Amino acid sequence: MVTHVTNPPLIQPPTALLPRLVVAEAALGLVGVILARLAGIELAPDIAALHRSLVTGIVATGPLLVALAALATSRLKPVARLRDAAIGLFGDFVVDAPQPALALLSLAAGVGEETLFRGALQPWAVAAWGSGWGWAVVSLAFGALHAASVSYVAMATLMGAYLGWLSSTHGLAAAIVAHALYDWAALATLKRLARRRRRGSGGTRTEA
């Protein structure tokens, strides 16, 4: 009797998802371009103002990095729970990912998500419901896209509101730069925290 030996299915490492995520983020940008074109929204920046928008985007990353540092180091229990949840959800994905891959994903997220939400949806929503409601609705939609947990949705909604304000006052390019730089810093920080946890050195102690 011949016995057939079946090899166990190969389990892909979490980092194997990186190319798919980059494509997915780029697809969001493509959807944004299509929607903007259908709505008659101009996405191309004024070349004369582009340099100023890029510089503004870099500067505007500062408050986001301050918030990130607080999230990474705070000993307050609610913040620590959010940090632990992020490590649990994404730690395995980023811990072994090379930095260039994380940078590419961050760039794709910045361009793709901002083109869709701030480039296409926000101008359309503002035209339909006014600046306040349009800004709020798109910020909530941005938070809903990041529905990993209730706390994460709240944080993403606040970030969406900030990026929406930045885009409306300083241009889409500024929001893209700030988003991409923040994501890169956040992924690098998460990678460091996940490595620390894997080494068994323990996380940041929490207190009430």
Beta strands, then each sheet from edge to edge (+ up, - down):
end
